[in-house]
Amino acid sequence: MLMPVMGMNGNGPLEAMRGDFVKTSLVSAVLGPLVHLLLAACTREFQKDDPRPHPGRINTAAAHR
C-alpha cells in the first residue's frame, strides 16, 4: 500500500522489498530468542508474589481498574 507512495511503481522494486522483509523477519525470528537465551536478565533478588487486597477503599480501587 505504501510502495506506490514511495515511488515504487514497478514489480521489481516491490518484489525486492518483499524479499527483504522476509529475510529480516527470518533473521529476527532466529536472533531474538537466541539473544534472549544468551543475555538473559539475572537478579539476586527474590520476587515475592503475594497478592492481597488492600484493606479499605476496595470500591475505589476497583473503579480505577
C-alpha positions in Angstrom: 0.0 0.0 0.0 2.8 2.4 0.8 5.1 1.3 -2.0 3.4 3.4 -4.7 3.5 6.4 -2.4 7.3 5.9 -2.1 7.6 5.9 -5.9 7.9 2.1 -6.4 5.5 1.6 -9.2 7.1 -1.4 -10.9 7.0 -5.1 -9.9 10.8 -5.4 -9.5 11.2 -3.0 -6.5 8.1 -4.4 -4.9 9.4 -7.9 -5.0 12.8 -6.8 -3.7 11.1 -5.1 -0.7 9.0 -8.2 -0.1 12.1 -10.4 -0.2 14.0 -8.1 2.2 11.0 -8.1 4.6 11.0 -11.9 4.6 14.8 -12.1 5.2 14.5 -9.6 8.0 11.7 -11.5 9.7 13.5 -14.8 9.5 16.7 -13.3 10.9 14.8 -11.7 13.8 12.9 -14.9 14.5 16.2 -16.7 15.0 18.3 -14.0 16.6 15.6 -12.7 19.0 15.3 -15.9 21.1 19.0 -16.6 20.8 19.9 -13.2 22.3 17.3 -13.7 25.0 18.8 -17.1 25.9 22.4 -15.9 25.9 21.9 -12.5 27.6 19.0 -13.3 30.0 18.3 -10.8 32.7 19.6 -12.0 36.1 18.9 -10.8 39.5 19.7 -11.9 43.0 16.5 -10.5 44.5 13.7 -12.9 45.3 10.4 -11.9 43.7 7.6 -12.1 46.2 4.2 -12.6 44.7 1.7 -12.4 47.4 -1.3 -10.5 46.0 -3.7 -9.4 48.8 -6.4 -6.9 48.6 -5.6 -3.6 50.3 -7.7 -3.1 53.4 -10.3 -0.4 52.8 -11.4 1.6 49.8 -12.0 -1.6 47.8 -14.7 0.0 45.6 -12.4 2.9 44.7 -9.6 0.6 43.7 -12.0 -1.5 41.6 -13.2 1.6 39.9 -9.7 2.6 39.0 -9.1 -0.7 37.4 
